[in-house]
Amino acid sequence: MVMHGHDGPGRPLAPTRPGGGPGRKRPSRRPRPKSKSNNEIERLRARVAWLEGQLAEREQEAMARQARDEASRTSTSRLNHELRNRLGAISNAVYYLKLVRPTGAQVNEYLDLLEREVATVRRAIADYQVGDGRRPTPLADAAG
């Protein structure tokens, strides 16, 4: 090795390699660990397979939950539509009865309309509760 120049105050000359640059040695590499036993490798493979199974199971659960949520949104939307339509008809019938104050046959016609609409609302609520996995509440039964 050849010594060149000065590396700074108080430092000795640094040796250089023939290709130039400081002649510092590379840090020694750690020896590679010996390969694990076949039992350990098999244990790790089994653990990876189990984890992959758990992941697949959770993905399936998430997809099922997403499908249930979508069905629930659709069902809720349908119930909302049914209730609003029926309540509109009931509201209009009540308004007409108050405004015109009909007699006899006209009153009975509007009362029949109100009964039909209320029955339709009850059925829609019962269908929604059954589709939702719940039994109809006593309130829905008592309203009729």
N, CA, C and O atoms as a GROMACS GRO file, in nm:
protein
  576
    1MET      N    1   0.083  -0.118   0.000
    1MET     CA    2   0.000   0.000   0.000
    1MET      C    3   0.087   0.123   0.000
    1MET      O    4   0.199   0.124   0.051
    2VAL      N    5   0.033   0.225  -0.058
    2VAL     CA    6   0.106   0.350  -0.068
    2VAL      C    7   0.039   0.452   0.022
    2VAL      O    8  -0.083   0.458   0.028
    3MET      N    9   0.119   0.533   0.093
    3MET     CA   10   0.064   0.636   0.180
    3MET      C   11   0.064   0.767   0.104
    3MET      O   12   0.167   0.808   0.049
    4HIS      N   13  -0.050   0.833   0.102
    4HIS     CA   14  -0.060   0.960   0.032
    4HIS      C   15  -0.116   1.065   0.126
    4HIS      O   16  -0.204   1.038   0.207
    5GLY      N   17  -0.065   1.182   0.114
    5GLY     CA   18  -0.121   1.301   0.176
    5GLY      C   19  -0.146   1.289   0.325
    5GLY      O   20  -0.093   1.203   0.395
    6HIS      N   21  -0.228   1.381   0.369
    6HIS     CA   22  -0.258   1.393   0.509
    6HIS      C   23  -0.408   1.400   0.521
    6HIS      O   24  -0.473   1.473   0.446
    7ASP      N   25  -0.468   1.323   0.616
    7ASP     CA   26  -0.613   1.319   0.629
    7ASP      C   27  -0.669   1.428   0.718
    7ASP      O   28  -0.789   1.429   0.743
    8GLY      N   29  -0.592   1.517   0.764
    8GLY     CA   30  -0.641   1.625   0.848
    8GLY      C   31  -0.556   1.636   0.973
    8GLY      O   32  -0.469   1.552   0.997
    9PRO      N   33  -0.582   1.739   1.052
    9PRO     CA   34  -0.499   1.761   1.169
    9PRO      C   35  -0.506   1.645   1.267
    9PRO      O   36  -0.614   1.599   1.303
   10GLY      N   37  -0.393   1.599   1.307
   10GLY     CA   38  -0.383   1.495   1.407
   10GLY      C   39  -0.413   1.355   1.356
   10GLY      O   40  -0.413   1.261   1.435
   11ARG      N   41  -0.439   1.338   1.228
   11ARG     CA   42  -0.469   1.206   1.175
   11ARG      C   43  -0.350   1.156   1.095
   11ARG      O   44  -0.284   1.232   1.025
   12PRO      N   45  -0.325   1.029   1.107
   12PRO     CA   46  -0.214   0.975   1.028
   12PRO      C   47  -0.254   0.961   0.883
   12PRO      O   48  -0.372   0.969   0.847
   13LEU      N   49  -0.156   0.939   0.802
   13LEU     CA   50  -0.182   0.919   0.660
   13LEU      C   51  -0.262   0.791   0.641
   13LEU      O   52  -0.233   0.689   0.702
   14ALA      N   53  -0.361   0.798   0.556
   14ALA     CA   54  -0.445   0.681   0.532
   14ALA      C   55  -0.388   0.599   0.418
   14ALA      O   56  -0.353   0.656   0.314
   15PRO      N   57  -0.377   0.471   0.434
   15PRO     CA   58  -0.326   0.389   0.324
   15PRO      C   59  -0.429   0.384   0.212
   15PRO      O   60  -0.550   0.393   0.238
   16THR      N   61  -0.384   0.369   0.093
   16THR     CA   62  -0.475   0.359  -0.022
   16THR      C   63  -0.450   0.229  -0.092
   16THR      O   64  -0.341   0.172  -0.086
   17ARG      N   65  -0.551   0.183  -0.159
   17ARG     CA   66  -0.538   0.062  -0.238
   17ARG      C   67  -0.484   0.101  -0.374
   17ARG      O   68  -0.486   0.218  -0.411
   18PRO      N   69  -0.436   0.004  -0.447
   18PRO     CA   70  -0.382   0.036  -0.579
   18PRO      C   71  -0.484   0.104  -0.670
   18PRO      O   72  -0.445   0.184  -0.755
   19GLY      N   73  -0.612   0.076  -0.655
   19GLY     CA   74  -0.714   0.139  -0.740
   19GLY      C   75  -0.750   0.278  -0.692
   19GLY      O   76  -0.832   0.344  -0.755
   20GLY      N   77  -0.692   0.324  -0.582
   20GLY     CA   78  -0.723   0.455  -0.529
   20GLY      C   79  -0.823   0.445  -0.415
   20GLY      O   80  -0.880   0.338  -0.391
   21GLY      N   81  -0.844   0.552  -0.345
   21GLY     CA   82  -0.937   0.557  -0.234
   21GLY      C   83  -0.876   0.502  -0.107
   21GLY      O   84  -0.771   0.437  -0.111
   22PRO      N   85  -0.939   0.527   0.002
   22PRO     CA   86  -0.884   0.482   0.130
   22PRO      C   87  -0.877   0.331   0.134
   22PRO      O   88  -0.958   0.263   0.070
   23GLY      N   89  -0.785   0.278   0.204
   23GLY     CA   90  -0.764   0.135   0.210
   23GLY      C   91  -0.834   0.071   0.327
   23GLY      O   92  -0.781  -0.023   0.387
   24ARG      N   93  -0.948   0.118   0.360
   24ARG     CA   94  -1.021   0.060   0.473
   24ARG      C   95  -1.075  -0.076   0.436
   24ARG      O   96  -1.114  -0.102   0.322
   25LYS      N   97  -1.076  -0.162   0.532
   25LYS     CA   98  -1.128  -0.295   0.508
   25LYS      C   99  -1.281  -0.290   0.513
   25LYS      O  100  -1.340  -0.211   0.586
   26ARG      N  101  -1.340  -0.376   0.436
   26ARG     CA  102  -1.486  -0.389   0.442
   26ARG      C  103  -1.522  -0.456   0.573
   26ARG      O  104  -1.449  -0.542   0.622
   27PRO      N  105  -1.635  -0.418   0.628
   27PRO     CA  106  -1.674  -0.486   0.751
   27PRO      C  107  -1.698  -0.633   0.720
   27PRO      O  108  -1.750  -0.667   0.614
   28SER      N  109  -1.661  -0.716   0.809
   28SER     CA  110  -1.678  -0.860   0.783
   28SER      C  111  -1.826  -0.895   0.787
   28SER      O  112  -1.903  -0.841   0.867
   29ARG      N  113  -1.864  -0.984   0.700
   29ARG     CA  114  -2.003  -1.027   0.696
   29ARG      C  115  -2.028  -1.126   0.807
   29ARG      O  116  -1.941  -1.206   0.844
   30ARG      N  117  -2.148  -1.118   0.859
   30ARG     CA  118  -2.185  -1.216   0.960
   30ARG      C  119  -2.202  -1.350   0.891
   30ARG      O  120  -2.247  -1.356   0.777
   31PRO      N  121  -2.167  -1.452   0.955
   31PRO     CA  122  -2.189  -1.582   0.892
   31PRO      C  123  -2.340  -1.608   0.881
   31PRO      O  124  -2.416  -1.577   0.973
   32ARG      N  125  -2.381  -1.664   0.772
   32ARG     CA  126  -2.522  -1.695   0.752
   32ARG      C  127  -2.565  -1.800   0.853
   32ARG      O  128  -2.492  -1.895   0.882
   33PRO      N  129  -2.686  -1.782   0.905
   33PRO     CA  130  -2.730  -1.886   0.998
   33PRO      C  131  -2.751  -2.016   0.923
   33PRO      O  132  -2.786  -2.016   0.805
   34LYS      N  133  -2.729  -2.122   0.991
   34LYS     CA  134  -2.750  -2.252   0.928
   34LYS      C  135  -2.897  -2.268   0.900
   34LYS      O  136  -2.981  -2.218   0.975
   35SER      N  137  -2.930  -2.338   0.794
   35SER     CA  138  -3.070  -2.352   0.755
   35SER      C  139  -3.147  -2.421   0.867
   35SER      O  140  -3.095  -2.507   0.938
   36LYS      N  141  -3.274  -2.379   0.879
   36LYS     CA  142  -3.357  -2.434   0.985
   36LYS      C  143  -3.391  -2.578   0.953
   36LYS      O  144  -3.385  -2.622   0.838
   37SER      N  145  -3.424  -2.647   1.054
   37SER     CA  146  -3.456  -2.788   1.034
   37SER      C  147  -3.584  -2.802   0.953
   37SER      O  148  -3.664  -2.709   0.947
   38ASN      N  149  -3.602  -2.916   0.892
   38ASN     CA  150  -3.723  -2.941   0.812
   38ASN      C  151  -3.849  -2.926   0.896
   38ASN      O  152  -3.951  -2.881   0.846
   39ASN      N  153  -3.842  -2.965   1.023
   39ASN     CA  154  -3.959  -2.952   1.110
   39ASN      C  155  -3.999  -2.806   1.126
   39ASN      O  156  -4.117  -2.773   1.122
   40GLU      N  157  -3.902  -2.720   1.145
   40GLU     CA  158  -3.929  -2.577   1.162
   40GLU      C  159  -3.987  -2.519   1.033
   40GLU      O  160  -4.080  -2.438   1.037
   41ILE      N  161  -3.932  -2.559   0.920
   41ILE     CA  162  -3.982  -2.510   0.791
   41ILE      C  163  -4.126  -2.556   0.771
   41ILE      O  164  -4.211  -2.477   0.729
   42GLU      N  165  -4.154  -2.681   0.801
   42GLU     CA  166  -4.290  -2.733   0.786
   42GLU      C  167  -4.385  -2.661   0.882
   42GLU      O  168  -4.500  -2.632   0.846
   43ARG      N  169  -4.339  -2.633   1.002
   43ARG     CA  170  -4.422  -2.561   1.098
   43ARG      C  171  -4.456  -2.422   1.045
   43ARG      O  172  -4.570  -2.377   1.056
   44LEU      N  173  -4.358  -2.354   0.987
   44LEU     CA  174  -4.380  -2.221   0.931
   44LEU      C  175  -4.473  -2.227   0.810
   44LEU      O  176  -4.559  -2.140   0.794
   45ARG      N  177  -4.457  -2.329   0.726
   45ARG     CA  178  -4.547  -2.344   0.611
   45ARG      C  179  -4.690  -2.367   0.657
   45ARG      O  180  -4.784  -2.312   0.600
   46ALA      N  181  -4.705  -2.449   0.760
   46ALA     CA  182  -4.840  -2.475   0.814
   46ALA      C  183  -4.900  -2.346   0.870
   46ALA      O  184  -5.020  -2.321   0.854
   47ARG      N  185  -4.819  -2.267   0.935
   47ARG     CA  186  -4.867  -2.139   0.991
   47ARG      C  187  -4.910  -2.045   0.879
   47ARG      O  188  -5.014  -1.979   0.891
   48VAL      N  189  -4.833  -2.038   0.772
   48VAL     CA  190  -4.868  -1.953   0.658
   48VAL      C  191  -4.998  -2.001   0.595
   48VAL      O  192  -5.084  -1.919   0.562
   49ALA      N  193  -5.013  -2.132   0.579
   49ALA     CA  194  -5.137  -2.187   0.521
   49ALA      C  195  -5.256  -2.153   0.610
   49ALA      O  196  -5.363  -2.118   0.560
   50TRP      N  197  -5.238  -2.164   0.742
   50TRP     CA  198  -5.347  -2.131   0.834
   50TRP      C  199  -5.384  -1.983   0.824
   50TRP      O  200  -5.502  -1.948   0.820
   51LEU      N  201  -5.283  -1.898   0.819
   51LEU     CA  202  -5.308  -1.753   0.807
   51LEU      C  203  -5.379  -1.721   0.676
   51LEU      O  204  -5.468  -1.636   0.673
   52GLU      N  205  -5.339  -1.787   0.568
   52GLU     CA  206  -5.405  -1.765   0.439
   52GLU      C  207  -5.552  -1.808   0.447
   52GLU      O  208  -5.639  -1.741   0.391
   53GLY      N  209  -5.578  -1.919   0.516
   53GLY     CA  210  -5.716  -1.965   0.536
   53GLY      C  211  -5.798  -1.865   0.615
   53GLY      O  212  -5.913  -1.836   0.582
   54GLN      N  213  -5.736  -1.811   0.721
   54GLN     CA  214  -5.805  -1.709   0.802
   54GLN      C  215  -5.836  -1.586   0.719
   54GLN      O  216  -5.945  -1.529   0.729
   55LEU      N  217  -5.742  -1.545   0.637
   55LEU     CA  218  -5.762  -1.429   0.551
   55LEU      C  219  -5.876  -1.453   0.453
   55LEU      O  220  -5.962  -1.367   0.434
   56ALA      N  221  -5.877  -1.570   0.390
   56ALA     CA  222  -5.984  -1.604   0.295
   56ALA      C  223  -6.119  -1.606   0.364
   56ALA      O  224  -6.219  -1.559   0.309
   57GLU      N  225  -6.123  -1.660   0.485
   57GLU     CA  226  -6.248  -1.665   0.561
   57GLU      C  227  -6.298  -1.524   0.592
   57GLU      O  228  -6.417  -1.496   0.580
   58ARG      N  229  -6.208  -1.438   0.632
   58ARG     CA  230  -6.248  -1.299   0.664
   58ARG      C  231  -6.293  -1.225   0.539
   58ARG      O  232  -6.385  -1.144   0.544
   59GLU      N  233  -6.229  -1.252   0.427
   59GLU     CA  234  -6.271  -1.188   0.302
   59GLU      C  235  -6.412  -1.234   0.265
   59GLU      O  236  -6.493  -1.154   0.220
   60GLN      N  237  -6.441  -1.364   0.283
   60GLN     CA  238  -6.575  -1.414   0.254
   60GLN      C  239  -6.678  -1.352   0.347
   60GLN      O  240  -6.788  -1.316   0.304
   61GLU      N  241  -6.643  -1.340   0.475
   61GLU     CA  242  -6.734  -1.276   0.570
   61GLU      C  243  -6.760  -1.132   0.531
   61GLU      O  244  -6.874  -1.085   0.540
   62ALA      N  245  -6.658  -1.061   0.489
   62ALA     CA  246  -6.674  -0.921   0.448
   62ALA      C  247  -6.765  -0.911   0.326
   62ALA      O  248  -6.848  -0.821   0.317
   63MET      N  249  -6.747  -1.004   0.231
   63MET     CA  250  -6.832  -1.002   0.111
   63MET      C  251  -6.977  -1.034   0.148
   63MET      O  252  -7.070  -0.972   0.095
   64ALA      N  253  -6.998  -1.128   0.238
   64ALA     CA  254  -7.134  -1.162   0.282
   64ALA      C  255  -7.197  -1.045   0.355
   64ALA      O  256  -7.315  -1.014   0.336
   65ARG      N  257  -7.119  -0.978   0.440
   65ARG     CA  258  -7.169  -0.862   0.514
   65ARG      C  259  -7.206  -0.750   0.416
   65ARG      O  260  -7.308  -0.682   0.434
   66GLN      N  261  -7.124  -0.731   0.314
   66GLN     CA  262  -7.153  -0.629   0.215
   66GLN      C  263  -7.281  -0.661   0.140
   66GLN      O  264  -7.362  -0.571   0.113
   67ALA      N  265  -7.302  -0.789   0.106
   67ALA     CA  266  -7.425  -0.829   0.036
   67ALA      C  267  -7.546  -0.808   0.126
   67ALA      O  268  -7.650  -0.761   0.080
   68ARG      N  269  -7.534  -0.842   0.256
   68ARG     CA  270  -7.645  -0.819   0.350
   68ARG      C  271  -7.676  -0.670   0.362
   68ARG      O  272  -7.792  -0.630   0.364
   69ASP      N  273  -7.571  -0.590   0.370
   69ASP     CA  274  -7.592  -0.445   0.382
   69ASP      C  275  -7.664  -0.391   0.259
   69ASP      O  276  -7.753  -0.307   0.270
   70GLU      N  277  -7.624  -0.438   0.142
   70GLU     CA  278  -7.688  -0.394   0.017
   70GLU      C  279  -7.835  -0.435   0.014
   70GLU      O  280  -7.921  -0.357  -0.024
   71ALA      N  281  -7.862  -0.559   0.055
   71ALA     CA  282  -8.001  -0.607   0.059
   71ALA      C  283  -8.082  -0.526   0.158
   71ALA      O  284  -8.198  -0.494   0.133
   72SER      N  285  -8.021  -0.492   0.271
   72SER     CA  286  -8.091  -0.412   0.372
   72SER      C  287  -8.122  -0.273   0.318
   72SER      O  288  -8.231  -0.219   0.340
   73ARG      N  289  -8.025  -0.214   0.248
   73ARG     CA  290  -8.050  -0.081   0.190
   73ARG      C  291  -8.162  -0.086   0.087
   73ARG      O  292  -8.247   0.003   0.082
   74THR      N  293  -8.163  -0.192   0.006
   74THR     CA  294  -8.268  -0.207  -0.095
   74THR      C  295  -8.403  -0.225  -0.028
   74THR      O  296  -8.501  -0.163  -0.068
   75SER      N  297  -8.407  -0.308   0.074
   75SER     CA  298  -8.531  -0.335   0.146
   75SER      C  299  -8.581  -0.208   0.214
   75SER      O  300  -8.700  -0.177   0.210
   76THR      N  301  -8.492  -0.136   0.276
   76THR     CA  302  -8.530  -0.011   0.344
   76THR      C  303  -8.581   0.090   0.244
   76THR      O  304  -8.678   0.160   0.270
   77SER      N  305  -8.517   0.098   0.129
   77SER     CA  306  -8.560   0.191   0.025
   77SER      C  307  -8.700   0.156  -0.024
   77SER      O  308  -8.783   0.243  -0.046
   78ARG      N  309  -8.724   0.024  -0.043
   78ARG     CA  310  -8.855  -0.020  -0.090
   78ARG      C  311  -8.962   0.012   0.015
   78ARG      O  312  -9.070   0.060  -0.020
   79LEU      N  313  -8.933  -0.015   0.143
   79LEU     CA  314  -9.029   0.016   0.250
   79LEU      C  315  -9.056   0.165   0.255
   79LEU      O  316  -9.171   0.207   0.269
   80ASN      N  317  -8.953   0.244   0.244
   80ASN     CA  318  -8.967   0.390   0.244
   80ASN      C  319  -9.062   0.434   0.133
   80ASN      O  320  -9.151   0.516   0.155
   81HIS      N  321  -9.043   0.380   0.014
   81HIS     CA  322  -9.128   0.414  -0.101
   81HIS      C  323  -9.273   0.374  -0.074
   81HIS      O  324  -9.365   0.454  -0.095
   82GLU      N  325  -9.294   0.251  -0.025
   82GLU     CA  326  -9.430   0.204   0.003
   82GLU      C  327  -9.499   0.291   0.107
   82GLU      O  328  -9.614   0.330   0.089
   83LEU      N  329  -9.430   0.322   0.214
   83LEU     CA  330  -9.491   0.402   0.321
   83LEU      C  331  -9.524   0.543   0.273
   83LEU      O  332  -9.631   0.595   0.304
   84ARG      N  333  -9.433   0.604   0.200
   84ARG     CA  334  -9.460   0.740   0.151
   84ARG      C  335  -9.579   0.743   0.054
   84ARG      O  336  -9.662   0.834   0.061
   85ASN      N  337  -9.586   0.645  -0.034
   85ASN     CA  338  -9.700   0.642  -0.127
   85ASN      C  339  -9.832   0.629  -0.051
   85ASN      O  340  -9.928   0.702  -0.079
   86ARG      N  341  -9.837   0.536   0.044
   86ARG     CA  342  -9.962   0.512   0.118
   86ARG      C  343  -9.997   0.630   0.206
   86ARG      O  344 -10.114   0.668   0.215
   87LEU      N  345  -9.899   0.688   0.270
   87LEU     CA  346  -9.926   0.804   0.355
   87LEU      C  347  -9.975   0.923   0.273
   87LEU      O  348 -10.056   1.002   0.321
   88GLY      N  349  -9.926   0.935   0.150
   88GLY     CA  350  -9.976   1.042   0.062
   88GLY      C  351 -10.123   1.023   0.031
   88GLY      O  352 -10.200   1.120   0.035
   89ALA      N  353 -10.164   0.900   0.001
   89ALA     CA  354 -10.305   0.873  -0.027
   89ALA      C  355 -10.391   0.896   0.096
   89ALA      O  356 -10.499   0.954   0.086
   90ILE      N  357 -10.344   0.853   0.213
   90ILE     CA  358 -10.419   0.874   0.337
   90ILE      C  359 -10.432   1.023   0.366
   90ILE      O  360 -10.540   1.071   0.401
   91SER      N  361 -10.323   1.095   0.352
   91SER     CA  362 -10.324   1.239   0.378
   91SER      C  363 -10.420   1.311   0.285
   91SER      O  364 -10.494   1.400   0.328
   92ASN      N  365 -10.419   1.274   0.156
   92ASN     CA  366 -10.511   1.338   0.061
   92ASN      C  367 -10.656   1.306   0.094
   92ASN      O  368 -10.742   1.394   0.082
   93ALA      N  369 -10.685   1.184   0.136
   93ALA     CA  370 -10.822   1.147   0.171
   93ALA      C  371 -10.870   1.226   0.292
   93ALA      O  372 -10.983   1.274   0.294
   94VAL      N  373 -10.784   1.238   0.393
   94VAL     CA  374 -10.821   1.316   0.512
   94VAL      C  375 -10.844   1.462   0.475
   94VAL      O  376 -10.941   1.524   0.519
   95TYR      N  377 -10.755   1.517   0.393
   95TYR     CA  378 -10.770   1.657   0.350
   95TYR      C  379 -10.904   1.676   0.278
   95TYR      O  380 -10.977   1.772   0.305
   96TYR      N  381 -10.936   1.585   0.188
   96TYR     CA  382 -11.062   1.595   0.112
   96TYR      C  383 -11.182   1.586   0.206
   96TYR      O  384 -11.278   1.663   0.193
   97LEU      N  385 -11.178   1.493   0.300
   97LEU     CA  386 -11.290   1.478   0.395
   97LEU      C  387 -11.309   1.604   0.478
   97LEU      O  388 -11.423   1.644   0.504
   98LYS      N  389 -11.201   1.666   0.518
   98LYS     CA  390 -11.213   1.791   0.596
   98LYS      C  391 -11.262   1.906   0.511
   98LYS      O  392 -11.340   1.989   0.558
   99LEU      N  393 -11.216   1.913   0.388
   99LEU     CA  394 -11.247   2.025   0.300
   99LEU      C  395 -11.391   2.019   0.251
   99LEU      O  396 -11.464   2.118   0.262
  100VAL      N  397 -11.433   1.907   0.197
  100VAL     CA  398 -11.563   1.896   0.130
  100VAL      C  399 -11.674   1.856   0.227
  100VAL      O  400 -11.790   1.892   0.206
  101ARG      N  401 -11.641   1.784   0.330
  101ARG     CA  402 -11.738   1.730   0.425
  101ARG      C  403 -11.850   1.657   0.350
  101ARG      O  404 -11.967   1.696   0.355
  102PRO      N  405 -11.810   1.548   0.280
  102PRO     CA  406 -11.908   1.473   0.201
  102PRO      C  407 -12.007   1.398   0.293
  102PRO      O  408 -11.989   1.389   0.414
  103THR      N  409 -12.110   1.348   0.231
  103THR     CA  410 -12.213   1.277   0.308
  103THR      C  411 -12.225   1.134   0.258
  103THR      O  412 -12.186   1.103   0.146
  104GLY      N  413 -12.278   1.048   0.342
  104GLY     CA  414 -12.317   0.913   0.307
  104GLY      C  415 -12.215   0.830   0.232
  104GLY      O  416 -12.111   0.792   0.286
  105ALA      N  417 -12.246   0.802   0.104
  105ALA     CA  418 -12.167   0.711   0.021
  105ALA      C  419 -12.026   0.762  -0.001
  105ALA      O  420 -11.932   0.683  -0.003
  106GLN      N  421 -12.010   0.894  -0.017
  106GLN     CA  422 -11.875   0.948  -0.039
  106GLN      C  423 -11.786   0.926   0.084
  106GLN      O  424 -11.669   0.893   0.070
  107VAL      N  425 -11.842   0.943   0.202
  107VAL     CA  426 -11.764   0.923   0.324
  107VAL      C  427 -11.721   0.777   0.333
  107VAL      O  428 -11.605   0.747   0.363
  108ASN      N  429 -11.816   0.686   0.307
  108ASN     CA  430 -11.782   0.543   0.312
  108ASN      C  431 -11.674   0.507   0.210
  108ASN      O  432 -11.586   0.426   0.238
  109GLU      N  433 -11.682   0.567   0.092
  109GLU     CA  434 -11.580   0.541  -0.012
  109GLU      C  435 -11.442   0.583   0.037
  109GLU      O  436 -11.344   0.510   0.018
  110TYR      N  437 -11.433   0.700   0.099
  110TYR     CA  438 -11.304   0.748   0.149
  110TYR      C  439 -11.257   0.670   0.271
  110TYR      O  440 -11.137   0.648   0.288
  111LEU      N  441 -11.350   0.628   0.356
  111LEU     CA  442 -11.311   0.545   0.470
  111LEU      C  443 -11.258   0.410   0.423
  111LEU      O  444 -11.161   0.358   0.479
  112ASP      N  445 -11.320   0.353   0.319
  112ASP     CA  446 -11.269   0.228   0.262
  112ASP      C  447 -11.128   0.247   0.205
  112ASP      O  448 -11.041   0.162   0.223
  113LEU      N  449 -11.107   0.359   0.138
  113LEU     CA  450 -10.974   0.390   0.084
  113LEU      C  451 -10.872   0.398   0.197
  113LEU      O  452 -10.762   0.342   0.188
  114LEU      N  453 -10.909   0.468   0.305
  114LEU     CA  454 -10.818   0.480   0.419
  114LEU      C  455 -10.787   0.342   0.479
  114LEU      O  456 -10.671   0.315   0.512
  115GLU      N  457 -10.888   0.256   0.493
  115GLU     CA  458 -10.865   0.122   0.548
  115GLU      C  459 -10.770   0.041   0.460
  115GLU      O  460 -10.681  -0.027   0.510
  116ARG      N  461 -10.791   0.048   0.328
  116ARG     CA  462 -10.704  -0.028   0.235
  116ARG      C  463 -10.559   0.019   0.246
  116ARG      O  464 -10.466  -0.062   0.249
  117GLU      N  465 -10.541   0.149   0.251
  117GLU     CA  466 -10.404   0.204   0.258
  117GLU      C  467 -10.337   0.168   0.390
  117GLU      O  468 -10.218   0.136   0.392
  118VAL      N  469 -10.411   0.173   0.499
  118VAL     CA  470 -10.355   0.136   0.629
  118VAL      C  471 -10.318  -0.012   0.629
  118VAL      O  472 -10.213  -0.050   0.682
  119ALA      N  473 -10.402  -0.097   0.570
  119ALA     CA  474 -10.372  -0.240   0.561
  119ALA      C  475 -10.246  -0.264   0.477
  119ALA      O  476 -10.164  -0.350   0.510
  120THR      N  477 -10.230  -0.188   0.371
  120THR     CA  478 -10.111  -0.202   0.287
  120THR      C  479  -9.985  -0.162   0.364
  120THR      O  480  -9.881  -0.226   0.352
  121VAL      N  481  -9.996  -0.057   0.442
  121VAL     CA  482  -9.882  -0.013   0.523
  121VAL      C  483  -9.848  -0.121   0.625
  121VAL      O  484  -9.730  -0.150   0.646
  122ARG      N  485  -9.947  -0.180   0.688
  122ARG     CA  486  -9.922  -0.287   0.786
  122ARG      C  487  -9.850  -0.405   0.720
  122ARG      O  488  -9.755  -0.460   0.776
  123ARG      N  489  -9.896  -0.444   0.600
  123ARG     CA  490  -9.832  -0.556   0.530
  123ARG      C  491  -9.688  -0.522   0.495
  123ARG      O  492  -9.599  -0.606   0.510
  124ALA      N  493  -9.664  -0.400   0.450
  124ALA     CA  494  -9.527  -0.360   0.414
  124ALA      C  495  -9.435  -0.365   0.536
  124ALA      O  496  -9.321  -0.410   0.526
  125ILE      N  497  -9.485  -0.320   0.650
  125ILE     CA  498  -9.404  -0.323   0.772
  125ILE      C  499  -9.378  -0.467   0.814
  125ILE      O  500  -9.266  -0.502   0.850
  126ALA      N  501  -9.481  -0.552   0.809
  126ALA     CA  502  -9.465  -0.692   0.846
  126ALA      C  503  -9.367  -0.762   0.752
  126ALA      O  504  -9.282  -0.839   0.797
  127ASP      N  505  -9.377  -0.736   0.622
  127ASP     CA  506  -9.284  -0.796   0.525
  127ASP      C  507  -9.142  -0.751   0.553
  127ASP      O  508  -9.048  -0.830   0.545
  128TYR      N  509  -9.127  -0.626   0.586
  128TYR     CA  510  -8.993  -0.573   0.614
  128TYR      C  511  -8.935  -0.640   0.738
  128TYR      O  512  -8.817  -0.677   0.739
  129GLN      N  513  -9.017  -0.656   0.842
  129GLN     CA  514  -8.967  -0.716   0.965
  129GLN      C  515  -8.935  -0.864   0.946
  129GLN      O  516  -8.835  -0.912   1.000
  130VAL      N  517  -9.016  -0.936   0.871
  130VAL     CA  518  -8.989  -1.077   0.845
  130VAL      C  519  -8.863  -1.090   0.760
  130VAL      O  520  -8.780  -1.176   0.788
  131GLY      N  521  -8.848  -1.006   0.658
  131GLY     CA  522  -8.728  -1.009   0.573
  131GLY      C  523  -8.604  -0.969   0.650
  131GLY      O  524  -8.493  -1.008   0.613
  132ASP      N  525  -8.623  -0.892   0.755
  132ASP     CA  526  -8.512  -0.845   0.837
  132ASP      C  527  -8.477  -0.947   0.946
  132ASP      O  528  -8.382  -0.928   1.022
  133GLY      N  529  -8.555  -1.055   0.951
  133GLY     CA  530  -8.527  -1.158   1.051
  133GLY      C  531  -8.596  -1.134   1.184
  133GLY      O  532  -8.569  -1.204   1.280
  134ARG      N  533  -8.684  -1.036   1.191
  134ARG     CA  534  -8.755  -1.008   1.315
  134ARG      C  535  -8.902  -1.043   1.299
  134ARG      O  536  -8.955  -1.044   1.188
  135ARG      N  537  -8.965  -1.072   1.409
  135ARG     CA  538  -9.110  -1.095   1.406
  135ARG      C  539  -9.181  -0.961   1.408
  135ARG      O  540  -9.128  -0.864   1.461
  136PRO      N  541  -9.300  -0.954   1.351
  136PRO     CA  542  -9.377  -0.828   1.360
  136PRO      C  543  -9.398  -0.790   1.506
  136PRO      O  544  -9.419  -0.876   1.592
  137THR      N  545  -9.393  -0.662   1.532
  137THR     CA  546  -9.409  -0.614   1.670
  137THR      C  547  -9.557  -0.608   1.705
  137THR      O  548  -9.641  -0.599   1.615
  138PRO      N  549  -9.590  -0.614   1.832
  138PRO     CA  550  -9.730  -0.602   1.873
  138PRO      C  551  -9.791  -0.471   1.828
  138PRO      O  552  -9.912  -0.463   1.806
  139LEU      N  553  -9.710  -0.366   1.813
  139LEU     CA  554  -9.762  -0.237   1.768
  139LEU      C  555  -9.822  -0.248   1.630
  139LEU      O  556  -9.928  -0.191   1.605
  140ALA      N  557  -9.757  -0.322   1.538
  140ALA     CA  558  -9.809  -0.337   1.404
  140ALA      C  559  -9.939  -0.417   1.408
  140ALA      O  560 -10.031  -0.388   1.332
  141ASP      N  561  -9.948  -0.517   1.496
  141ASP     CA  562 -10.070  -0.596   1.510
  141ASP      C  563 -10.181  -0.516   1.576
  141ASP      O  564 -10.297  -0.527   1.536
  142ALA      N  565 -10.145  -0.437   1.677
  142ALA     CA  566 -10.245  -0.362   1.753
  142ALA      C  567 -10.304  -0.247   1.672
  142ALA      O  568 -10.416  -0.203   1.699
  143ALA      N  569 -10.229  -0.198   1.572
  143ALA     CA  570 -10.280  -0.086   1.493
  143ALA      C  571 -10.399  -0.126   1.409
  143ALA      O  572 -10.471  -0.039   1.360
  144GLY      N  573 -10.423  -0.256   1.390
  144GLY     CA  574 -10.532  -0.300   1.304
  144GLY      C  575 -10.642  -0.352   1.377
  144GLY      O  576 -10.742  -0.393   1.318
   0.00000   0.00000   0.00000
